[in-house]
Amino acid sequence: MSDTKKSAKGPALRKEHDSMGEILVPCDKYWGAQTQRSFENFRIGTEKMPPEVISAFAILKKSAAQANCELGTLPKEKAVLIEKACEEILDGSLDGNFPLAVWQTGSGTQSNMNINEVIAHRGNELAKKTCLHPNDDVNKSQSSNDTFPTAMHIAAIKGIEEHLFPRLDALIKTFKDLEKKHRGIVTTGRTHLQDAVPIAFSQEISGWRTMLERSRDELKTSEKGLLELALGGTAVGTGLNAPKDFDRTVAAYIAQNTGYAFKTAPNKFHALTSLDDMVFSHGALKALAANLMKIANDVRWLASGPRDGLGEITIPANEPGSSIMPGKVNPTQCEAVTMVAVQVMGNDAAIGFAASQGNFQLNVFLPVTIYNFLQSVRLLGDAMESFRIHCALGIKANKAKMKENLHRSLMLVTALTPYIGYEKAAEVAKLAHKKDLSLKEAILELGYMTETDFDAHFHPEKMV
């Protein structure tokens, strides 16, 4: 760290330099000149580089130091200092040193250098001497062009596995428990928002559960591409300035340091310029969002009322629903889930557009892609947990209302089709609807069955 001086309007500043010259940096921060230039040049929005990306970079830089040390391109003393600084990033000790906006260079170069500068300055402080250089040591054998895609994949895998899956699995279990709890209850099936043949309420819940299980399978499938890493391709995929076997060695260290089966991408030219793995995985996130939208809509339709809607289930009353209508309670958790689903679908569009913009050896829409990806992971995980705790756990069947609606359904006439035929059954349903009769009354009026035959064949609870 260089000369210091007191700013007239803020904290003490020190001089830092890079290839473009000198610039003043706050003395209480570990970043250097390139970070400061980005901080000053991209005052765009409030969105900062996600902490998950910072943590992924710390894992990456630690692993790169270990690989460089093993391959003889970095002295052990320097590797240890880099590792220690990375551990401090991971435990949160250096929070506040990563201020850069998402809306920066599309390769993420400035965030890569932010990490390099913080590690170098903190490592030098630990060593009590200047021995680490952000480019020559911390960034050894690397380029922003292969580190940022690698950090994206690390962050994506950790987000899915450590944030999303635990909450998804908990909601799946909740639906399994609700299935068991509501076995034996028969309700009205509905298609096109119109009455259809009966269905067991447990069967309806099983559909929700399977949607979530299928989404989990799809996300797991998408991890195959995310586990392949660009690191070792350096600037354009040729591996220039990286020692032989660096790509495989560093991938092995990343796997060791994370516990996930990361490996080097077989084709670095693809790994640097394509975002198809992110698109594919986020497509599975979008599918999950679509399923959650459907589930939340089903729940709020079934709970609608409480008197003038379907009212076939009750859900927890968590807060007042109106500032003017006393006693009103709304399906707020369902609404939150559906808003999250809409945001995820929007994120998917942004990621798709970003992935289509690769030019030659690099895609320069990396920060916006990972920002949207991680937001989707975070929102979906949080929304599922909130919905589970504050809504799903409290879902209860209104058995009386289900039975009433079931026996009023005209589509129960379907059970009589094998005995009187489709056209006569349709006539029965139309007459019952026109005169507000029961199906039994209508079929007897038309003379298509005797009361004894009707009673023998009409059992709605057995139609499931």
N, C-alpha and C positions, 0 to 999 in steps of 0.2 A: 504494500500500500504506500502511496506516494505522499507528496506534500499535502498538508491540511490547512484549511483556513475557515473562519467563521462566516457563514452566510448572514447577510443583513436581515433576512426574513425567515430563517429556518435553522436547521441543525448544521453542525460543522461539516464542511465538505473537504474532500481530498481529490487530488488530480490522478486520473487514470488515463492510460493511453492505449490505443490500438493502431491498426495500420492506417487509420484516417487522421490520427493526431490525438491531442489531449482533450479531456472532457471532465467536468466536475461530477463527483459521485458522493452521496451521503456517507459520512464516516461510519455510521452505525449499521451499514449494510455490507454484505459480503460480495455483492455483484460488482462487475467491472464496466469497462467502457462500452462494450457492445450492448449489454443489457440496458445501460443508461440511454444510449442512442435510440433503442427501440422504444423504451418507456416514454421518451420525449416525442418521438416521431409518429407514434400510433396511439393517439388519445381518441380512441374510437370505442364507443359503447362502454358497458360496464362488465362485459364478459371477460373473465381472466382465464388463463390456461388452467384447466381442471387439476386439482390436487392429485387425482389418480394418475395423470400424465407425469407430474413431477415425481411421484413415487416410482413409477415405471422407469423413468430416466435414472433414478438413483440405483435401482436394481441393475439396469443396463451398464451404467458407468462402473459400478462395483465389479460386475462380471467381466467387463472389458479390461479393467486393471488386472484382475486375476489371470485372464487369458494372456494378456501381454506379458505379464510376469512369467507365466509358465513357458511361453514361447521365447523368452529371453530378450524382449524388446523394451521392457520396463524394469528398472531396478526394484528390488523387493521393498526398500525403504519408501519409495514413491507409491508403490501399489498399496502398501499398508495405510499410508496417509489418505489416499483416495478412498479406500474402503471405510476408514473411520468417518470421514466426512459424509459419505453416502449413508452410513448407519444413522448419523445425526439427522439427515434429511428424512429418513424413514421413520425415526421416532418423534419427529415433529420439532426437534430442537432448533431447526433453521427456518421454521415457518416465518413468513414475512419477507423472505428474500427472493420471491418469485412473482414479480408484479406485472408480468407482461400480458398484453391483450391477446385474445384469440385472433383478432383482426390485425395480423402482422404479415410478415412474409409467408407465402403459401407453403413453403417447404418446412416451416418451423425452425429455421436456422437460428433465429434469435433466442428461442427458448432453449435450444441445444446449447448455445453459448452461455445463456444465463446459468444453466446447470454447471457447465464447465468452469465458469468464473467463480461461482459460489464454492464449488468443491476445491478449486485451486487456492482461493484466499483462505478458506477455513483450514485446509491442509497445511498451508504455510504458517498459519497462526498456531496450529498444534505442534508443528516442527520448530517453531520459534526462529524460523529462517525462511528465506525465499528459495524454494527448491522446486515447486510445482508450477508449470505453465499451463493455462487453460487449453491451449491448442496442442502444444507439443507433448503434453503428458496425459491430461485428463481425456483429451479427444484423440489420443493416439490410436491409429489403425481404424479410424472412424471418419464419417462425414455426416453432416446433418441429413443428407439424403438417404442414408441407411439407418441412422439412429432414430429419426422421428417415426418412420413406419414401424420400426421395431418396438418403440415405446407404445405406439398405438395398439399393437397386437398384445403386448403384455398387459396394458391397462384394460383392454377389452376382455381378455380371458379372466383376469382377476375380478373384474366387475360382474361378469356373468356368473362365475363360480362362487364368489364370496358375498355378493350383495343380492343378486337376482335369484339364484337357485334356492337358497335357504327360505326365502319368502314365498317363492312359487311352491316349493315342497310343502310348506306349512299350510298354504291355501288348499292344495290338493288333499292333504290329510283332513282338513276341516270339511270338505265336501264328502269325503269317504265317510266320516262320522255322521254327517247329516243324512246320507243315504241309509245307513243302518238305523238311525233314529226314526226315519219316516217310512220304513217298509210297511207295506200293507195298506197304505193310503192311496186311493184311486182318485184321480182328478180329470179335468177336461183337457184333452189335447187340443192344440190350436195350430192351424196353418193359415197363412195369409191374413192373420189377425181375425180369423173366423173360427167358429167352433169346429172341432174335428173329433175323431174317435177317442175314447178314453186312453189314459196313460197313467202309470203309477208315478207318484211324485218322486219316488226314489229313482225311477228310470230317467225322469227329467233332470234330476241332480247329477245322475251318472253321465249325462251328456255334457254338462258343465265340466265335470271332473276330467273327462276324457279330452276335452278341448285343451285343458291345461297340460295334461300329460303329453299330448301330441306336440304342443308347442315346446315343451321341454326337450323332447326327442329331436325336434328340428334344430333347436339351439345347440344341442350337443353335437349334432352332425356338422353344424357350421363351424365348430371349433377346430375342425381338421385344418382348414386353411389358416386360421388365426394362429395356430401353433407353429407355423412356418415363419421364420424371421429373415428380414432383409440384411441384417447386420453382417458385415464382411463384404458387401457389394461396394462400399464407399461411394464415390460421387456418381458413377454412371452404371455400376454393375460389374465392372471389370475386376474389382478388388485392389485397385491401385493403392500403394502405400500400406497395405495390410500384409502381415507375414503369412507365409504358407500355413494353411489349416486354421487360420484365425477364425473363420466363420463357424466351423464345426466346434472348435474349442470354446468360443464365447457362448454359443448356443447351449453347450453342455453345462457351462457355469450358470447361465440364466435358468435352465431347467433345475439345477441343483439349488439355486437360491430362491426359487419360487415354489418348487414342488410340483410344477406342471411340465408336461412332456414337450417342451419347446425343442425345435430342431432347426437347422439352417435350411432356408428355402433352396430348392434344387436349381432354380433359375433366378439369379439376382436381377436380371434385366426386367423380368416380370415383376419381381417383388418391389422394385423401386418405382415403377411407372404405373402399376395397376392397383386399384382399390377394390377389386372384385370380391376379395374375401370379406371386406368390411360391408360391402353391399349385400352379399349373401347372408351374412350373420344378422345384419340389421333387418333384412327381410323377414327373418324368423322372429325378431323383436316386433316387427309390424304385425305379423300373424298373431302373436300373443296379444298385442294391443287390440286387434280385431276381435279375438275371442273374448277378451275382458269386456269390450264394448257390448258384445252380445249378451254376456252373462249379466252385466250390470243393468242392461235394459230389461231383460227378462225379470230380474228381481224387482225392479221398480214398477213394472207393469203388474206383476202378481200382487205387489203390496199396495197398489193404487187404491185410493179411497180416503178414509177407511170405509165409508158407507156407500159412496156413489161410484166406486171403481170396481175392480175385480175382487180385491180384498181377500185373496185366497191364502196369502201368507202375511205374517206380521214380521216387521224388522225393528231393531232397537230405535227408540226415540232418544236422540242424542242431544238435540238443542232445539230451541224454538225456531219455527220455520217462517215466521212472518212478523214484521214490525207493526202490522195493522190488524191482522186476523188472529185473535187470541186462540190458543190451543192448537194452532196448525203446526204439523210436524212434516218435514220433507225428507225424501230419500237422498240425503246429502252425500253419503259415502258413494252411492251409485253415480251421482253427478260428478264427483271428483274423479272417479275412475274413468268416466267417459271423456272428461276434459283431458286427462292424461293420454288417453288413447288418441285423441285428435292431435295432440302435440307430437306424439310418436309418429303418427302418419305424416305429419308435416316434416319431421326430421328425416323420415325415409326419403321423401322427395328431395330434400336438400342434399342428402348423401348420394343419391342417385345422380343428381346433376353434377355434383363435385367429382364423382368417379368418372364421368364421361369427359372430363376436361384434361386428362393426361396428355402431355405433349412430349414427343420423343422419349427421352430417358427419365422423365420425372413428372409426377403429378404435383401441382402446386396449390392444391385445395386440402391439404392435410389437417391443419388446425380446425377448420370448420367441420370437417368430417368427424374427427374424434370428439370434438365438443358435443356435437349432436348425438353421436353414438352413446357417449357416456351419460348424457342427460336422459336419454331414453332408458338406459339400464337403471339409472337412479330413480327416475320417476315411476317406472313400472314396479320396481321392487318396493318402493315406499307405498305406492297406491295399493298394491296387493296386501301388504301388511296392515295398512289402515282399514281397508275394506274387510279383511278377515277379522280383525279385533273388534271393530265398531259396527259391523253389519252381519257378516256371514255366520259368525258364531251364535248370533241371536235369531237366526231365521227359524220361524215356527209355522207349521201348517195350521191354517184355520179349517179344521176338519168339517165343521158344520157348513161353512160357505162352499168348500169344495164339493161336498155331497149335494148341496142345493143346486149349484151350477151344473154339476154332472147330470143330474136327473132332469134338468130343464133342457139339456142339449138335444137339438133335433138330429144331430149326426149319430145318435145312438141307434137310429133306424138302420144303420149299416149292418147291425147284427141280424136284422131280419131279412136282408137281401137274399141269402141262400134259400129262404122259404117262400118269399113272395115275388122275387125278382127286382131288378134295379129300378125299372120304370114305376112299378107300383109303390116301391119304397119311397121314391122321390115324390110321388103324389101324396103319400102319407105325411111326409115332412112339410110339404107346401101347405096342406090343409091345416096341420097343427099350428103352423106359424100364422096363417091367415086368420084363424078363429081363436087363437091363443088356447089351444087344446093340448093335452098331453099326447104323447105318441100313442098311448093305449086307447085314449078316447078317439083319436083320429082313425086308427086302423079298424076299430070296432064300427065306427060310423060308416066307413067305406066297405065294411064287410069282408075284408081281406084275410082276417084271422078271427078265431074264436078267442074269448077271454082266457080259456084254459091253455090254448096253444101259445098265446102271447106270453102268459106267465111262465110257461115252460121254457121259452127260448130267449126271454129278455132278462139278461143278467149283466148290467154294465160293469160290475166289479170283476167279472170274469173275462172281460174283453181285452185285458192288457197282456 
